[in-house]
Amino acid sequence: MVKINEEAQAVFGAISHPARRQMLDLLREADRSVNTIAGHFEMSRPAVSQHLRILLDAGLVSEQRHGRERRYQLIPSGLETVRDWLTHYERFWDDRLQRLQQHLDNEDQKEL
């Protein structure tokens, strides 16, 4: 079993909300200001800021001030915890699919 520490729990909690996942997708394309990000959602700017704060606290984005504007940037390495967790299941499915392929190959051989 893969153990999930507090830091990883914050990451999984942060990506659990669809709006925050969409914000990460936007930031994958380019750094953006709060106002630019808010323009992609039907929620208030303060609500967008709250979501960004959760992503910031989880280490998934960084924030830089440019005058009165705050710009956010994706920190891809923050998602390594998710990748590591998924890798655990990838090995599980690779094993299952390999067994299925062997079974099908054996069935094909029987038919010949």
Backbone atoms as SQL, in Angstrom:
CREATE TABLE atoms (id INTEGER PRIMARY KEY, chain TEXT, resi INTEGER, resn TEXT, atom TEXT, x REAL, y REAL, z REAL);
INSERT INTO atoms VALUES
  (1, 'A', 1, 'MET', 'N', 0.834, -1.181, 0.000),
  (2, 'A', 1, 'MET', 'CA', 0.000, 0.000, 0.000),
  (3, 'A', 1, 'MET', 'C', 0.878, 1.242, 0.000),
  (4, 'A', 2, 'VAL', 'N', 0.516, 2.222, -0.802),
  (5, 'A', 2, 'VAL', 'CA', 1.253, 3.473, -0.882),
  (6, 'A', 2, 'VAL', 'C', 0.769, 4.385, 0.230),
  (7, 'A', 3, 'LYS', 'N', 1.712, 4.840, 1.064),
  (8, 'A', 3, 'LYS', 'CA', 1.360, 5.752, 2.158),
  (9, 'A', 3, 'LYS', 'C', 1.325, 7.177, 1.627),
  (10, 'A', 4, 'ILE', 'N', 0.351, 7.915, 2.097),
  (11, 'A', 4, 'ILE', 'CA', 0.198, 9.301, 1.668),
  (12, 'A', 4, 'ILE', 'C', 0.412, 10.201, 2.882),
  (13, 'A', 5, 'ASN', 'N', 1.457, 11.034, 2.819),
  (14, 'A', 5, 'ASN', 'CA', 1.761, 11.935, 3.931),
  (15, 'A', 5, 'ASN', 'C', 0.904, 13.197, 3.853),
  (16, 'A', 6, 'GLU', 'N', 1.096, 14.092, 4.817),
  (17, 'A', 6, 'GLU', 'CA', 0.273, 15.315, 4.874),
  (18, 'A', 6, 'GLU', 'C', 0.456, 16.186, 3.636),
  (19, 'A', 7, 'GLU', 'N', 1.677, 16.272, 3.159),
  (20, 'A', 7, 'GLU', 'CA', 1.952, 17.075, 1.958),
  (21, 'A', 7, 'GLU', 'C', 1.188, 16.508, 0.761),
  (22, 'A', 8, 'ALA', 'N', 1.231, 15.191, 0.615),
  (23, 'A', 8, 'ALA', 'CA', 0.511, 14.540, -0.488),
  (24, 'A', 8, 'ALA', 'C', -0.993, 14.709, -0.320),
  (25, 'A', 9, 'GLN', 'N', -1.464, 14.653, 0.902),
  (26, 'A', 9, 'GLN', 'CA', -2.900, 14.840, 1.139),
  (27, 'A', 9, 'GLN', 'C', -3.336, 16.233, 0.694),
  (28, 'A', 10, 'ALA', 'N', -2.473, 17.225, 0.917),
  (29, 'A', 10, 'ALA', 'CA', -2.796, 18.586, 0.477),
  (30, 'A', 10, 'ALA', 'C', -2.881, 18.649, -1.047),
  (31, 'A', 11, 'VAL', 'N', -1.980, 17.948, -1.722),
  (32, 'A', 11, 'VAL', 'CA', -1.992, 17.931, -3.195),
  (33, 'A', 11, 'VAL', 'C', -3.269, 17.256, -3.698),
  (34, 'A', 12, 'PHE', 'N', -3.578, 16.082, -3.159),
  (35, 'A', 12, 'PHE', 'CA', -4.782, 15.376, -3.597),
  (36, 'A', 12, 'PHE', 'C', -6.041, 16.180, -3.273),
  (37, 'A', 13, 'GLY', 'N', -6.048, 16.829, -2.126),
  (38, 'A', 13, 'GLY', 'CA', -7.187, 17.682, -1.782),
  (39, 'A', 13, 'GLY', 'C', -7.320, 18.847, -2.744),
  (40, 'A', 14, 'ALA', 'N', -6.189, 19.415, -3.121),
  (41, 'A', 14, 'ALA', 'CA', -6.207, 20.562, -4.033),
  (42, 'A', 14, 'ALA', 'C', -6.730, 20.173, -5.411),
  (43, 'A', 15, 'ILE', 'N', -6.342, 19.017, -5.898),
  (44, 'A', 15, 'ILE', 'CA', -6.778, 18.630, -7.250),
  (45, 'A', 15, 'ILE', 'C', -8.134, 17.939, -7.246),
  (46, 'A', 16, 'SER', 'N', -8.735, 17.802, -6.078),
  (47, 'A', 16, 'SER', 'CA', -10.034, 17.124, -6.008),
  (48, 'A', 16, 'SER', 'C', -11.175, 17.978, -6.565),
  (49, 'A', 17, 'HIS', 'N', -10.963, 19.265, -6.648),
  (50, 'A', 17, 'HIS', 'CA', -12.021, 20.165, -7.136),
  (51, 'A', 17, 'HIS', 'C', -11.839, 20.422, -8.626),
  (52, 'A', 18, 'PRO', 'N', -12.899, 20.261, -9.421),
  (53, 'A', 18, 'PRO', 'CA', -12.769, 20.443, -10.872),
  (54, 'A', 18, 'PRO', 'C', -12.296, 21.840, -11.291),
  (55, 'A', 19, 'ALA', 'N', -12.700, 22.870, -10.572),
  (56, 'A', 19, 'ALA', 'CA', -12.260, 24.227, -10.936),
  (57, 'A', 19, 'ALA', 'C', -10.754, 24.364, -10.745),
  (58, 'A', 20, 'ARG', 'N', -10.223, 23.773, -9.685),
  (59, 'A', 20, 'ARG', 'CA', -8.778, 23.863, -9.449),
  (60, 'A', 20, 'ARG', 'C', -7.999, 23.073, -10.499),
  (61, 'A', 21, 'ARG', 'N', -8.544, 21.939, -10.922),
  (62, 'A', 21, 'ARG', 'CA', -7.885, 21.195, -12.004),
  (63, 'A', 21, 'ARG', 'C', -7.882, 22.014, -13.286),
  (64, 'A', 22, 'GLN', 'N', -8.981, 22.705, -13.547),
  (65, 'A', 22, 'GLN', 'CA', -9.051, 23.556, -14.739),
  (66, 'A', 22, 'GLN', 'C', -8.063, 24.721, -14.623),
  (67, 'A', 23, 'MET', 'N', -7.898, 25.257, -13.426),
  (68, 'A', 23, 'MET', 'CA', -6.932, 26.329, -13.224),
  (69, 'A', 23, 'MET', 'C', -5.517, 25.826, -13.503),
  (70, 'A', 24, 'LEU', 'N', -5.206, 24.623, -13.065),
  (71, 'A', 24, 'LEU', 'CA', -3.892, 24.044, -13.357),
  (72, 'A', 24, 'LEU', 'C', -3.707, 23.883, -14.862),
  (73, 'A', 25, 'ASP', 'N', -4.762, 23.463, -15.551),
  (74, 'A', 25, 'ASP', 'CA', -4.681, 23.330, -17.012),
  (75, 'A', 25, 'ASP', 'C', -4.395, 24.682, -17.663),
  (76, 'A', 26, 'LEU', 'N', -5.038, 25.731, -17.189),
  (77, 'A', 26, 'LEU', 'CA', -4.793, 27.070, -17.727),
  (78, 'A', 26, 'LEU', 'C', -3.346, 27.503, -17.483),
  (79, 'A', 27, 'LEU', 'N', -2.857, 27.207, -16.289),
  (80, 'A', 27, 'LEU', 'CA', -1.495, 27.609, -15.937),
  (81, 'A', 27, 'LEU', 'C', -0.451, 26.745, -16.635),
  (82, 'A', 28, 'ARG', 'N', -0.842, 25.576, -17.083),
  (83, 'A', 28, 'ARG', 'CA', 0.072, 24.724, -17.860),
  (84, 'A', 28, 'ARG', 'C', 0.410, 25.417, -19.176),
  (85, 'A', 29, 'GLU', 'N', -0.553, 26.143, -19.706),
  (86, 'A', 29, 'GLU', 'CA', -0.367, 26.845, -20.978),
  (87, 'A', 29, 'GLU', 'C', 0.492, 28.098, -20.830),
  (88, 'A', 30, 'ALA', 'N', 0.295, 28.843, -19.734),
  (89, 'A', 30, 'ALA', 'CA', 1.021, 30.104, -19.528),
  (90, 'A', 30, 'ALA', 'C', 0.768, 30.619, -18.122),
  (91, 'A', 31, 'ASP', 'N', 1.676, 31.451, -17.637),
  (92, 'A', 31, 'ASP', 'CA', 1.453, 32.155, -16.376),
  (93, 'A', 31, 'ASP', 'C', 0.275, 33.091, -16.597),
  (94, 'A', 32, 'ARG', 'N', -0.525, 33.280, -15.539),
  (95, 'A', 32, 'ARG', 'CA', -1.714, 34.121, -15.695),
  (96, 'A', 32, 'ARG', 'C', -1.977, 34.919, -14.419),
  (97, 'A', 33, 'SER', 'N', -2.642, 36.031, -14.610),
  (98, 'A', 33, 'SER', 'CA', -3.062, 36.853, -13.475),
  (99, 'A', 33, 'SER', 'C', -4.368, 36.290, -12.914),
  (100, 'A', 34, 'VAL', 'N', -4.691, 36.718, -11.711),
  (101, 'A', 34, 'VAL', 'CA', -5.948, 36.303, -11.093),
  (102, 'A', 34, 'VAL', 'C', -7.121, 36.705, -11.978),
  (103, 'A', 35, 'ASN', 'N', -7.079, 37.929, -12.482),
  (104, 'A', 35, 'ASN', 'CA', -8.192, 38.405, -13.314),
  (105, 'A', 35, 'ASN', 'C', -8.344, 37.583, -14.588),
  (106, 'A', 36, 'THR', 'N', -7.227, 37.222, -15.206),
  (107, 'A', 36, 'THR', 'CA', -7.287, 36.402, -16.415),
  (108, 'A', 36, 'THR', 'C', -7.876, 35.036, -16.095),
  (109, 'A', 37, 'ILE', 'N', -7.439, 34.450, -15.000),
  (110, 'A', 37, 'ILE', 'CA', -7.968, 33.136, -14.589),
  (111, 'A', 37, 'ILE', 'C', -9.455, 33.261, -14.291),
  (112, 'A', 38, 'ALA', 'N', -9.831, 34.296, -13.553),
  (113, 'A', 38, 'ALA', 'CA', -11.240, 34.491, -13.188),
  (114, 'A', 38, 'ALA', 'C', -12.127, 34.618, -14.419),
  (115, 'A', 39, 'GLY', 'N', -11.584, 35.150, -15.508),
  (116, 'A', 39, 'GLY', 'CA', -12.357, 35.298, -16.735),
  (117, 'A', 39, 'GLY', 'C', -12.794, 33.979, -17.353),
  (118, 'A', 40, 'HIS', 'N', -12.206, 32.882, -16.920),
  (119, 'A', 40, 'HIS', 'CA', -12.547, 31.553, -17.446),
  (120, 'A', 40, 'HIS', 'C', -13.612, 30.842, -16.601),
  (121, 'A', 41, 'PHE', 'N', -14.082, 31.490, -15.547),
  (122, 'A', 41, 'PHE', 'CA', -15.003, 30.838, -14.611),
  (123, 'A', 41, 'PHE', 'C', -16.221, 31.709, -14.339),
  (124, 'A', 42, 'GLU', 'N', -17.292, 31.046, -14.012),
  (125, 'A', 42, 'GLU', 'CA', -18.501, 31.756, -13.592),
  (126, 'A', 42, 'GLU', 'C', -18.557, 31.778, -12.068),
  (127, 'A', 43, 'MET', 'N', -17.525, 32.368, -11.484),
  (128, 'A', 43, 'MET', 'CA', -17.476, 32.546, -10.029),
  (129, 'A', 43, 'MET', 'C', -16.793, 33.873, -9.775),
  (130, 'A', 44, 'SER', 'N', -16.945, 34.364, -8.572),
  (131, 'A', 44, 'SER', 'CA', -16.375, 35.659, -8.235),
  (132, 'A', 44, 'SER', 'C', -14.850, 35.599, -8.205),
  (133, 'A', 45, 'ARG', 'N', -14.243, 36.760, -8.353),
  (134, 'A', 45, 'ARG', 'CA', -12.788, 36.829, -8.274),
  (135, 'A', 45, 'ARG', 'C', -12.291, 36.366, -6.899),
  (136, 'A', 46, 'PRO', 'N', -12.963, 36.742, -5.794),
  (137, 'A', 46, 'PRO', 'CA', -12.521, 36.228, -4.490),
  (138, 'A', 46, 'PRO', 'C', -12.592, 34.697, -4.402),
  (139, 'A', 47, 'ALA', 'N', -13.597, 34.095, -5.037),
  (140, 'A', 47, 'ALA', 'CA', -13.691, 32.627, -5.030),
  (141, 'A', 47, 'ALA', 'C', -12.524, 32.028, -5.800),
  (142, 'A', 48, 'VAL', 'N', -12.176, 32.634, -6.929),
  (143, 'A', 48, 'VAL', 'CA', -11.015, 32.168, -7.709),
  (144, 'A', 48, 'VAL', 'C', -9.752, 32.308, -6.858),
  (145, 'A', 49, 'SER', 'N', -9.621, 33.420, -6.168),
  (146, 'A', 49, 'SER', 'CA', -8.453, 33.637, -5.303),
  (147, 'A', 49, 'SER', 'C', -8.360, 32.576, -4.209),
  (148, 'A', 50, 'GLN', 'N', -9.493, 32.190, -3.653),
  (149, 'A', 50, 'GLN', 'CA', -9.499, 31.137, -2.623),
  (150, 'A', 50, 'GLN', 'C', -9.017, 29.808, -3.199),
  (151, 'A', 51, 'HIS', 'N', -9.468, 29.481, -4.401),
  (152, 'A', 51, 'HIS', 'CA', -9.014, 28.248, -5.054),
  (153, 'A', 51, 'HIS', 'C', -7.510, 28.314, -5.338),
  (154, 'A', 52, 'LEU', 'N', -7.052, 29.471, -5.789),
  (155, 'A', 52, 'LEU', 'CA', -5.627, 29.628, -6.058),
  (156, 'A', 52, 'LEU', 'C', -4.805, 29.523, -4.781),
  (157, 'A', 53, 'ARG', 'N', -5.348, 30.006, -3.682),
  (158, 'A', 53, 'ARG', 'CA', -4.658, 29.906, -2.387),
  (159, 'A', 53, 'ARG', 'C', -4.474, 28.434, -2.001),
  (160, 'A', 54, 'ILE', 'N', -5.469, 27.612, -2.247),
  (161, 'A', 54, 'ILE', 'CA', -5.368, 26.178, -1.948),
  (162, 'A', 54, 'ILE', 'C', -4.282, 25.538, -2.816),
  (163, 'A', 55, 'LEU', 'N', -4.249, 25.906, -4.103),
  (164, 'A', 55, 'LEU', 'CA', -3.208, 25.386, -4.999),
  (165, 'A', 55, 'LEU', 'C', -1.827, 25.871, -4.557),
  (166, 'A', 56, 'LEU', 'N', -1.748, 27.110, -4.112),
  (167, 'A', 56, 'LEU', 'CA', -0.491, 27.671, -3.621),
  (168, 'A', 56, 'LEU', 'C', -0.025, 26.947, -2.363),
  (169, 'A', 57, 'ASP', 'N', -0.935, 26.760, -1.415),
  (170, 'A', 57, 'ASP', 'CA', -0.596, 26.078, -0.159),
  (171, 'A', 57, 'ASP', 'C', -0.161, 24.632, -0.384),
  (172, 'A', 58, 'ALA', 'N', -0.687, 24.002, -1.450),
  (173, 'A', 58, 'ALA', 'CA', -0.330, 22.617, -1.765),
  (174, 'A', 58, 'ALA', 'C', 0.977, 22.528, -2.556),
  (175, 'A', 59, 'GLY', 'N', 1.537, 23.683, -2.918),
  (176, 'A', 59, 'GLY', 'CA', 2.797, 23.685, -3.655),
  (177, 'A', 59, 'GLY', 'C', 2.642, 23.400, -5.141),
  (178, 'A', 60, 'LEU', 'N', 1.435, 23.619, -5.664),
  (179, 'A', 60, 'LEU', 'CA', 1.183, 23.342, -7.082),
  (180, 'A', 60, 'LEU', 'C', 1.352, 24.569, -7.968),
  (181, 'A', 61, 'VAL', 'N', 1.294, 25.743, -7.365),
  (182, 'A', 61, 'VAL', 'CA', 1.497, 26.987, -8.100),
  (183, 'A', 61, 'VAL', 'C', 2.358, 27.919, -7.261),
  (184, 'A', 62, 'SER', 'N', 2.981, 28.867, -7.949),
  (185, 'A', 62, 'SER', 'CA', 3.692, 29.936, -7.248),
  (186, 'A', 62, 'SER', 'C', 3.006, 31.247, -7.603),
  (187, 'A', 63, 'GLU', 'N', 3.245, 32.232, -6.776),
  (188, 'A', 63, 'GLU', 'CA', 2.602, 33.534, -6.945),
  (189, 'A', 63, 'GLU', 'C', 3.685, 34.607, -6.973),
  (190, 'A', 64, 'GLN', 'N', 3.560, 35.501, -7.932),
  (191, 'A', 64, 'GLN', 'CA', 4.480, 36.633, -8.005),
  (192, 'A', 64, 'GLN', 'C', 3.662, 37.904, -8.124),
  (193, 'A', 65, 'ARG', 'N', 4.093, 38.911, -7.404),
  (194, 'A', 65, 'ARG', 'CA', 3.421, 40.209, -7.494),
  (195, 'A', 65, 'ARG', 'C', 4.124, 41.061, -8.534),
  (196, 'A', 66, 'HIS', 'N', 3.328, 41.663, -9.379),
  (197, 'A', 66, 'HIS', 'CA', 3.804, 42.622, -10.365),
  (198, 'A', 66, 'HIS', 'C', 2.956, 43.875, -10.169),
  (199, 'A', 67, 'GLY', 'N', 3.450, 44.776, -9.339),
  (200, 'A', 67, 'GLY', 'CA', 2.654, 45.949, -8.970),
  (201, 'A', 67, 'GLY', 'C', 1.463, 45.487, -8.143),
  (202, 'A', 68, 'ARG', 'N', 0.266, 45.844, -8.594),
  (203, 'A', 68, 'ARG', 'CA', -0.956, 45.438, -7.883),
  (204, 'A', 68, 'ARG', 'C', -1.466, 44.085, -8.358),
  (205, 'A', 69, 'GLU', 'N', -0.851, 43.549, -9.389),
  (206, 'A', 69, 'GLU', 'CA', -1.320, 42.301, -9.985),
  (207, 'A', 69, 'GLU', 'C', -0.554, 41.100, -9.421),
  (208, 'A', 70, 'ARG', 'N', -1.278, 40.037, -9.213),
  (209, 'A', 70, 'ARG', 'CA', -0.664, 38.778, -8.814),
  (210, 'A', 70, 'ARG', 'C', -0.722, 37.834, -10.008),
  (211, 'A', 71, 'ARG', 'N', 0.443, 37.255, -10.337),
  (212, 'A', 71, 'ARG', 'CA', 0.509, 36.295, -11.434),
  (213, 'A', 71, 'ARG', 'C', 0.844, 34.924, -10.852),
  (214, 'A', 72, 'TYR', 'N', 0.200, 33.923, -11.399),
  (215, 'A', 72, 'TYR', 'CA', 0.393, 32.553, -10.930),
  (216, 'A', 72, 'TYR', 'C', 1.081, 31.725, -11.991),
  (217, 'A', 73, 'GLN', 'N', 1.916, 30.811, -11.520),
  (218, 'A', 73, 'GLN', 'CA', 2.679, 29.943, -12.394),
  (219, 'A', 73, 'GLN', 'C', 2.560, 28.509, -11.878),
  (220, 'A', 74, 'LEU', 'N', 2.396, 27.571, -12.779),
  (221, 'A', 74, 'LEU', 'CA', 2.329, 26.153, -12.419),
  (222, 'A', 74, 'LEU', 'C', 3.685, 25.666, -11.938),
  (223, 'A', 75, 'ILE', 'N', 3.681, 24.843, -10.899),
  (224, 'A', 75, 'ILE', 'CA', 4.884, 24.152, -10.439),
  (225, 'A', 75, 'ILE', 'C', 4.651, 22.664, -10.721),
  (226, 'A', 76, 'PRO', 'N', 5.068, 22.185, -11.892),
  (227, 'A', 76, 'PRO', 'CA', 4.778, 20.795, -12.281),
  (228, 'A', 76, 'PRO', 'C', 5.302, 19.761, -11.288),
  (229, 'A', 77, 'SER', 'N', 6.435, 20.035, -10.663),
  (230, 'A', 77, 'SER', 'CA', 7.001, 19.058, -9.724),
  (231, 'A', 77, 'SER', 'C', 6.075, 18.812, -8.528),
  (232, 'A', 78, 'GLY', 'N', 5.159, 19.737, -8.272),
  (233, 'A', 78, 'GLY', 'CA', 4.198, 19.543, -7.184),
  (234, 'A', 78, 'GLY', 'C', 3.269, 18.363, -7.425),
  (235, 'A', 79, 'LEU', 'N', 3.157, 17.946, -8.688),
  (236, 'A', 79, 'LEU', 'CA', 2.276, 16.823, -9.036),
  (237, 'A', 79, 'LEU', 'C', 2.991, 15.472, -9.018),
  (238, 'A', 80, 'GLU', 'N', 4.270, 15.457, -8.615),
  (239, 'A', 80, 'GLU', 'CA', 5.015, 14.194, -8.576),
  (240, 'A', 80, 'GLU', 'C', 4.354, 13.176, -7.660),
  (241, 'A', 81, 'THR', 'N', 3.772, 13.633, -6.576),
  (242, 'A', 81, 'THR', 'CA', 3.076, 12.737, -5.651),
  (243, 'A', 81, 'THR', 'C', 1.958, 11.997, -6.362),
  (244, 'A', 82, 'VAL', 'N', 1.224, 12.705, -7.202),
  (245, 'A', 82, 'VAL', 'CA', 0.124, 12.092, -7.950),
  (246, 'A', 82, 'VAL', 'C', 0.686, 11.083, -8.942),
  (247, 'A', 83, 'ARG', 'N', 1.753, 11.477, -9.644),
  (248, 'A', 83, 'ARG', 'CA', 2.377, 10.562, -10.604),
  (249, 'A', 83, 'ARG', 'C', 2.856, 9.293, -9.907),
  (250, 'A', 84, 'ASP', 'N', 3.495, 9.446, -8.758),
  (251, 'A', 84, 'ASP', 'CA', 3.987, 8.281, -8.021),
  (252, 'A', 84, 'ASP', 'C', 2.849, 7.368, -7.602),
  (253, 'A', 85, 'TRP', 'N', 1.758, 7.951, -7.155),
  (254, 'A', 85, 'TRP', 'CA', 0.598, 7.161, -6.739),
  (255, 'A', 85, 'TRP', 'C', 0.006, 6.416, -7.932),
  (256, 'A', 86, 'LEU', 'N', -0.100, 7.102, -9.067),
  (257, 'A', 86, 'LEU', 'CA', -0.644, 6.478, -10.271),
  (258, 'A', 86, 'LEU', 'C', 0.266, 5.374, -10.798),
  (259, 'A', 87, 'THR', 'N', 1.570, 5.540, -10.642),
  (260, 'A', 87, 'THR', 'CA', 2.525, 4.528, -11.090),
  (261, 'A', 87, 'THR', 'C', 2.272, 3.205, -10.395),
  (262, 'A', 88, 'HIS', 'N', 1.909, 3.278, -9.137),
  (263, 'A', 88, 'HIS', 'CA', 1.578, 2.073, -8.370),
  (264, 'A', 88, 'HIS', 'C', 0.458, 1.300, -9.070),
  (265, 'A', 89, 'TYR', 'N', -0.559, 1.992, -9.536),
  (266, 'A', 89, 'TYR', 'CA', -1.685, 1.350, -10.213),
  (267, 'A', 89, 'TYR', 'C', -1.361, 0.991, -11.659),
  (268, 'A', 90, 'GLU', 'N', -0.464, 1.742, -12.254),
  (269, 'A', 90, 'GLU', 'CA', -0.045, 1.433, -13.615),
  (270, 'A', 90, 'GLU', 'C', 0.607, 0.047, -13.653),
  (271, 'A', 91, 'ARG', 'N', 1.453, -0.234, -12.668),
  (272, 'A', 91, 'ARG', 'CA', 2.081, -1.564, -12.594),
  (273, 'A', 91, 'ARG', 'C', 1.020, -2.636, -12.408),
  (274, 'A', 92, 'PHE', 'N', 0.010, -2.359, -11.598),
  (275, 'A', 92, 'PHE', 'CA', -1.084, -3.305, -11.377),
  (276, 'A', 92, 'PHE', 'C', -1.761, -3.632, -12.707),
  (277, 'A', 93, 'TRP', 'N', -2.123, -2.592, -13.472),
  (278, 'A', 93, 'TRP', 'CA', -2.833, -2.814, -14.733),
  (279, 'A', 93, 'TRP', 'C', -1.926, -3.421, -15.790),
  (280, 'A', 94, 'ASP', 'N', -0.657, -3.038, -15.811),
  (281, 'A', 94, 'ASP', 'CA', 0.272, -3.657, -16.761),
  (282, 'A', 94, 'ASP', 'C', 0.342, -5.157, -16.531),
  (283, 'A', 95, 'ASP', 'N', 0.410, -5.573, -15.278),
  (284, 'A', 95, 'ASP', 'CA', 0.450, -6.999, -14.937),
  (285, 'A', 95, 'ASP', 'C', -0.821, -7.702, -15.395),
  (286, 'A', 96, 'ARG', 'N', -1.968, -7.097, -15.107),
  (287, 'A', 96, 'ARG', 'CA', -3.250, -7.707, -15.494),
  (288, 'A', 96, 'ARG', 'C', -3.386, -7.826, -17.015),
  (289, 'A', 97, 'LEU', 'N', -2.992, -6.780, -17.712),
  (290, 'A', 97, 'LEU', 'CA', -3.101, -6.798, -19.172),
  (291, 'A', 97, 'LEU', 'C', -2.114, -7.795, -19.797),
  (292, 'A', 98, 'GLN', 'N', -0.950, -7.916, -19.196),
  (293, 'A', 98, 'GLN', 'CA', 0.018, -8.898, -19.689),
  (294, 'A', 98, 'GLN', 'C', -0.525, -10.319, -19.510),
  (295, 'A', 99, 'ARG', 'N', -1.150, -10.585, -18.376),
  (296, 'A', 99, 'ARG', 'CA', -1.764, -11.903, -18.152),
  (297, 'A', 99, 'ARG', 'C', -2.892, -12.168, -19.146),
  (298, 'A', 100, 'LEU', 'N', -3.683, -11.152, -19.424),
  (299, 'A', 100, 'LEU', 'CA', -4.758, -11.306, -20.395),
  (300, 'A', 100, 'LEU', 'C', -4.183, -11.614, -21.771),
  (301, 'A', 101, 'GLN', 'N', -3.127, -10.899, -22.158),
  (302, 'A', 101, 'GLN', 'CA', -2.499, -11.144, -23.454),
  (303, 'A', 101, 'GLN', 'C', -1.965, -12.574, -23.536),
  (304, 'A', 102, 'GLN', 'N', -1.345, -13.065, -22.463),
  (305, 'A', 102, 'GLN', 'CA', -0.850, -14.445, -22.446),
  (306, 'A', 102, 'GLN', 'C', -2.000, -15.438, -22.575),
  (307, 'A', 103, 'HIS', 'N', -3.091, -15.175, -21.907),
  (308, 'A', 103, 'HIS', 'CA', -4.262, -16.045, -21.991),
  (309, 'A', 103, 'HIS', 'C', -4.797, -16.077, -23.422),
  (310, 'A', 104, 'LEU', 'N', -4.914, -14.910, -24.031),
  (311, 'A', 104, 'LEU', 'CA', -5.417, -14.841, -25.407),
  (312, 'A', 104, 'LEU', 'C', -4.462, -15.529, -26.380),
  (313, 'A', 105, 'ASP', 'N', -3.152, -15.370, -26.174),
  (314, 'A', 105, 'ASP', 'CA', -2.183, -16.054, -27.025),
  (315, 'A', 105, 'ASP', 'C', -2.315, -17.563, -26.889),
  (316, 'A', 106, 'ASN', 'N', -2.531, -18.031, -25.660),
  (317, 'A', 106, 'ASN', 'CA', -2.711, -19.477, -25.434),
  (318, 'A', 106, 'ASN', 'C', -3.972, -19.982, -26.113),
  (319, 'A', 107, 'GLU', 'N', -5.031, -19.197, -26.059),
  (320, 'A', 107, 'GLU', 'CA', -6.284, -19.579, -26.718),
  (321, 'A', 107, 'GLU', 'C', -6.092, -19.642, -28.232),
  (322, 'A', 108, 'ASP', 'N', -5.342, -18.696, -28.783),
  (323, 'A', 108, 'ASP', 'CA', -5.060, -18.693, -30.211),
  (324, 'A', 108, 'ASP', 'C', -4.281, -19.947, -30.612),
  (325, 'A', 109, 'GLN', 'N', -3.333, -20.321, -29.773),
  (326, 'A', 109, 'GLN', 'CA', -2.521, -21.512, -30.055),
  (327, 'A', 109, 'GLN', 'C', -3.362, -22.773, -30.034),
  (328, 'A', 110, 'LYS', 'N', -4.351, -22.840, -29.150),
  (329, 'A', 110, 'LYS', 'CA', -5.237, -24.002, -29.065),
  (330, 'A', 110, 'LYS', 'C', -6.071, -24.159, -30.340),
  (331, 'A', 111, 'GLU', 'N', -6.446, -23.018, -30.919),
  (332, 'A', 111, 'GLU', 'CA', -7.280, -23.043, -32.122),
  (333, 'A', 111, 'GLU', 'C', -6.501, -23.522, -33.332),
  (334, 'A', 112, 'LEU', 'N', -5.198, -23.382, -33.317),
  (335, 'A', 112, 'LEU', 'CA', -4.390, -23.802, -34.472),
  (336, 'A', 112, 'LEU', 'C', -4.260, -25.270, -34.408);
